[in-house]
Amino acid sequence: MELEISTEGAAKRLNRAVAMTVVMLSVFMAVAKIKDDNIVQAMQAAKTDMVDSWNEYQAARLKLHMMEQTSEIIRITSGPNLSAEVVTKLAAIEAEKQRYQARSDALSTRAKGFEAVYDGLNIHDDQFDLADAALAISLSLAAVAALTGMWILMFVSWGFGGFGLVMGLAGFAGWTLHPDWLVTLLT
């Protein structure tokens, strides 16, 4: 009889530990999911802006190239003696070339800025992805611990849960904690 009470008490303690673990990790996962979704939306916006900027850059570079070609064609077809009209036209083309060069330089800088934003957000997205995976493993191990009555599984669950919480907190706090080896392994 006393052995039953002792076993029953241990099972209740384990079940309480499982229940508290599930509640805390589930709440954290739900809040982290919202933040992760917002980061993904910001990444999509940065990627779109980056692609748009590179497309504009390519258009400006094509126009610059066309102006350079036009200038060369005019010089070749006009011969050594350039009329005032040709000189005026070449000066206008040179001004356009400078404008397209300045525009393409600005667009390149802008696109690289969007790339940096995207890369910065991607680090935090990876943190939330790792947190989500670790917390899901933790919850699964906690469920199995409850079924089997094995405390060792609960301790392993807490290990995964701790890692998941640290990665999630890193994502929320903007820390640069990023296990590159693990991210590389999973990509």
C-alpha positions as a Markdown table, in Angstrom:
| # | Residue | x | y | z |
|---|---|---|---|---|
| 1 | Met | 0.0 | 0.0 | 0.0 |
| 2 | Glu | 2.7 | 2.4 | 0.9 |
| 3 | Leu | 4.6 | 1.5 | -2.3 |
| 4 | Glu | 1.5 | 2.4 | -4.4 |
| 5 | Ile | 1.3 | 5.8 | -2.7 |
| 6 | Ser | 5.0 | 6.5 | -3.3 |
| 7 | Thr | 4.7 | 5.4 | -7.0 |
| 8 | Glu | 1.4 | 7.4 | -7.4 |
| 9 | Gly | 3.1 | 10.5 | -5.9 |
| 10 | Ala | 6.1 | 10.2 | -8.2 |
| 11 | Ala | 3.7 | 9.9 | -11.2 |
| 12 | Lys | 1.8 | 13.0 | -10.1 |
| 13 | Arg | 5.0 | 15.0 | -9.7 |
| 14 | Leu | 6.1 | 13.9 | -13.2 |
| 15 | Asn | 2.7 | 14.7 | -14.7 |
| 16 | Arg | 2.7 | 18.2 | -13.0 |
| 17 | Ala | 6.2 | 18.8 | -14.4 |
| 18 | Val | 5.0 | 17.8 | -17.9 |
| 19 | Ala | 1.9 | 20.0 | -17.6 |
| 20 | Met | 3.9 | 23.0 | -16.5 |
| 21 | Thr | 6.5 | 22.4 | -19.2 |
| 22 | Val | 3.8 | 22.1 | -21.9 |
| 23 | Val | 2.0 | 25.2 | -20.8 |
| 24 | Met | 5.1 | 27.4 | -20.6 |
| 25 | Leu | 6.6 | 26.2 | -23.8 |
| 26 | Ser | 3.3 | 26.4 | -25.7 |
| 27 | Val | 2.7 | 30.0 | -24.7 |
| 28 | Phe | 6.2 | 31.0 | -25.6 |
| 29 | Met | 5.9 | 29.2 | -29.0 |
| 30 | Ala | 2.7 | 31.0 | -29.8 |
| 31 | Val | 4.2 | 34.4 | -29.1 |
| 32 | Ala | 7.4 | 33.5 | -30.9 |
| 33 | Lys | 5.4 | 32.4 | -33.9 |
| 34 | Ile | 3.8 | 35.8 | -34.2 |
| 35 | Lys | 7.2 | 37.5 | -34.1 |
| 36 | Asp | 8.6 | 35.0 | -36.6 |
| 37 | Asp | 5.8 | 35.6 | -39.0 |
| 38 | Asn | 6.3 | 39.4 | -38.8 |
| 39 | Ile | 10.0 | 38.9 | -39.5 |
| 40 | Val | 9.2 | 36.7 | -42.5 |
| 41 | Gln | 6.9 | 39.5 | -43.9 |
| 42 | Ala | 9.7 | 42.0 | -43.4 |
| 43 | Met | 12.1 | 39.7 | -45.2 |
| 44 | Gln | 9.7 | 39.4 | -48.1 |
| 45 | Ala | 9.3 | 43.2 | -48.3 |
| 46 | Ala | 13.1 | 43.6 | -48.2 |
| 47 | Lys | 13.6 | 41.0 | -50.9 |
| 48 | Thr | 11.0 | 42.6 | -53.1 |
| 49 | Asp | 12.6 | 46.0 | -52.7 |
| 50 | Met | 16.0 | 44.5 | -53.3 |
| 51 | Val | 14.9 | 42.8 | -56.6 |
| 52 | Asp | 13.1 | 46.0 | -57.7 |
| 53 | Ser | 16.2 | 48.0 | -57.0 |
| 54 | Trp | 18.4 | 45.6 | -58.9 |
| 55 | Asn | 15.9 | 45.6 | -61.8 |
| 56 | Glu | 16.0 | 49.4 | -61.9 |
| 57 | Tyr | 19.9 | 49.2 | -61.7 |
| 58 | Gln | 19.9 | 46.9 | -64.7 |
| 59 | Ala | 17.6 | 49.2 | -66.7 |
| 60 | Ala | 19.9 | 52.2 | -65.9 |
| 61 | Arg | 23.0 | 50.3 | -66.9 |
| 62 | Leu | 21.3 | 49.3 | -70.2 |
| 63 | Lys | 20.4 | 52.9 | -70.9 |
| 64 | Leu | 24.0 | 53.9 | -70.0 |
| 65 | His | 25.3 | 51.3 | -72.4 |
| 66 | Met | 23.0 | 52.4 | -75.2 |
| 67 | Met | 24.1 | 56.0 | -74.7 |
| 68 | Glu | 27.8 | 54.9 | -74.9 |
| 69 | Gln | 27.0 | 53.0 | -78.1 |
| 70 | Thr | 25.1 | 55.9 | -79.6 |
| 71 | Ser | 28.0 | 58.2 | -78.8 |
| 72 | Glu | 30.4 | 55.8 | -80.5 |
| 73 | Ile | 28.2 | 55.4 | -83.6 |
| 74 | Ile | 27.8 | 59.2 | -83.9 |
| 75 | Arg | 31.6 | 59.7 | -83.6 |
| 76 | Ile | 32.4 | 57.0 | -86.2 |
| 77 | Thr | 29.8 | 58.1 | -88.7 |
| 78 | Ser | 30.6 | 61.8 | -88.4 |
| 79 | Gly | 34.2 | 61.5 | -89.3 |
| 80 | Pro | 37.0 | 63.6 | -88.0 |
| 81 | Asn | 35.3 | 67.0 | -88.4 |
| 82 | Leu | 32.4 | 67.3 | -86.0 |
| 83 | Ser | 29.7 | 69.8 | -86.8 |
| 84 | Ala | 28.3 | 72.1 | -84.1 |
| 85 | Glu | 25.1 | 70.0 | -84.2 |
| 86 | Val | 27.0 | 66.8 | -83.6 |
| 87 | Val | 29.1 | 68.3 | -80.8 |
| 88 | Thr | 25.8 | 69.5 | -79.1 |
| 89 | Lys | 24.3 | 66.1 | -79.5 |
| 90 | Leu | 27.4 | 64.4 | -78.1 |
| 91 | Ala | 27.4 | 66.8 | -75.1 |
| 92 | Ala | 23.8 | 65.9 | -74.4 |
| 93 | Ile | 24.6 | 62.2 | -74.6 |
| 94 | Glu | 27.5 | 62.7 | -72.2 |
| 95 | Ala | 25.2 | 64.4 | -69.7 |
| 96 | Glu | 22.7 | 61.5 | -70.0 |
| 97 | Lys | 25.6 | 59.0 | -69.5 |
| 98 | Gln | 26.6 | 60.8 | -66.3 |
| 99 | Arg | 23.0 | 60.8 | -65.1 |
| 100 | Tyr | 22.6 | 57.1 | -65.8 |
| 101 | Gln | 25.9 | 56.4 | -64.1 |
| 102 | Ala | 24.9 | 58.3 | -61.0 |
| 103 | Arg | 21.5 | 56.6 | -61.0 |
| 104 | Ser | 23.0 | 53.1 | -61.3 |
| 105 | Asp | 25.4 | 53.9 | -58.5 |
| 106 | Ala | 22.6 | 55.0 | -56.2 |
| 107 | Leu | 20.5 | 52.0 | -57.1 |
| 108 | Ser | 23.3 | 49.6 | -56.4 |
| 109 | Thr | 23.8 | 51.2 | -53.0 |
| 110 | Arg | 20.1 | 51.0 | -52.3 |
| 111 | Ala | 19.9 | 47.3 | -53.4 |
| 112 | Lys | 22.9 | 46.4 | -51.2 |
| 113 | Gly | 21.1 | 48.1 | -48.3 |
| 114 | Phe | 18.1 | 46.0 | -48.8 |
| 115 | Glu | 20.3 | 42.9 | -49.0 |
| 116 | Ala | 21.8 | 43.8 | -45.6 |
| 117 | Val | 18.4 | 44.3 | -44.1 |
| 118 | Tyr | 17.3 | 40.9 | -45.5 |
| 119 | Asp | 20.4 | 39.2 | -44.2 |
| 120 | Gly | 20.0 | 40.7 | -40.7 |
| 121 | Leu | 16.3 | 39.6 | -40.6 |
| 122 | Asn | 17.3 | 36.1 | -41.8 |
| 123 | Ile | 19.5 | 35.6 | -38.7 |
| 124 | His | 16.5 | 36.3 | -36.5 |
| 125 | Asp | 14.3 | 34.1 | -38.6 |
| 126 | Asp | 16.8 | 31.3 | -38.2 |
| 127 | Gln | 16.8 | 31.8 | -34.4 |
| 128 | Phe | 13.0 | 31.5 | -34.3 |
| 129 | Asp | 13.1 | 28.5 | -36.6 |
| 130 | Leu | 15.6 | 26.7 | -34.3 |
| 131 | Ala | 13.5 | 27.7 | -31.3 |
| 132 | Asp | 10.4 | 26.3 | -32.9 |
| 133 | Ala | 12.1 | 23.0 | -33.7 |
| 134 | Ala | 13.7 | 22.6 | -30.3 |
| 135 | Leu | 10.5 | 23.5 | -28.4 |
| 136 | Ala | 8.5 | 21.0 | -30.6 |
| 137 | Ile | 11.0 | 18.3 | -29.7 |
| 138 | Ser | 10.8 | 19.3 | -26.1 |
| 139 | Leu | 7.0 | 19.0 | -26.1 |
| 140 | Ser | 7.2 | 15.6 | -27.7 |
| 141 | Leu | 9.7 | 14.3 | -25.2 |
| 142 | Ala | 7.6 | 15.6 | -22.4 |
| 143 | Ala | 4.6 | 13.8 | -23.7 |
| 144 | Val | 6.6 | 10.5 | -24.0 |
| 145 | Ala | 7.9 | 11.1 | -20.4 |
| 146 | Ala | 4.4 | 11.4 | -19.2 |
| 147 | Leu | 3.4 | 8.1 | -20.9 |
| 148 | Thr | 6.5 | 6.2 | -19.8 |
| 149 | Gly | 7.0 | 7.7 | -16.4 |
| 150 | Met | 10.7 | 8.2 | -17.2 |
| 151 | Trp | 12.2 | 11.3 | -15.6 |
| 152 | Ile | 15.2 | 11.1 | -17.8 |
| 153 | Leu | 13.1 | 12.0 | -20.8 |
| 154 | Met | 11.7 | 14.9 | -18.9 |
| 155 | Phe | 15.3 | 16.2 | -18.2 |
| 156 | Val | 16.2 | 15.8 | -21.9 |
| 157 | Ser | 12.9 | 17.6 | -22.7 |
| 158 | Trp | 14.0 | 20.5 | -20.5 |
| 159 | Gly | 17.4 | 20.5 | -22.3 |
| 160 | Phe | 15.7 | 21.0 | -25.7 |
| 161 | Gly | 13.3 | 23.4 | -24.1 |
| 162 | Gly | 16.1 | 25.5 | -22.7 |
| 163 | Phe | 17.9 | 25.7 | -26.0 |
| 164 | Gly | 14.6 | 26.6 | -27.7 |
| 165 | Leu | 13.9 | 29.4 | -25.1 |
| 166 | Val | 17.5 | 30.8 | -25.5 |
| 167 | Met | 17.1 | 30.9 | -29.3 |
| 168 | Gly | 13.7 | 32.4 | -29.1 |
| 169 | Leu | 14.9 | 35.1 | -26.6 |
| 170 | Ala | 17.8 | 35.8 | -28.9 |
| 171 | Gly | 15.3 | 36.4 | -31.7 |
| 172 | Phe | 13.2 | 38.7 | -29.5 |
| 173 | Ala | 16.2 | 40.6 | -28.1 |
| 174 | Gly | 18.1 | 41.0 | -31.4 |
| 175 | Trp | 21.1 | 39.0 | -30.2 |
| 176 | Thr | 23.5 | 37.8 | -32.8 |
| 177 | Leu | 23.5 | 34.3 | -31.3 |
| 178 | His | 23.5 | 32.1 | -34.4 |
| 179 | Pro | 24.8 | 28.5 | -34.4 |
| 180 | Asp | 26.0 | 28.6 | -38.1 |
| 181 | Trp | 27.0 | 24.9 | -38.0 |
| 182 | Leu | 23.5 | 23.9 | -37.0 |
| 183 | Val | 21.8 | 26.2 | -39.5 |
| 184 | Thr | 24.1 | 25.0 | -42.3 |
| 185 | Leu | 23.4 | 21.4 | -41.3 |
| 186 | Leu | 19.6 | 22.0 | -41.6 |
| 187 | Thr | 19.7 | 23.8 | -44.9 |
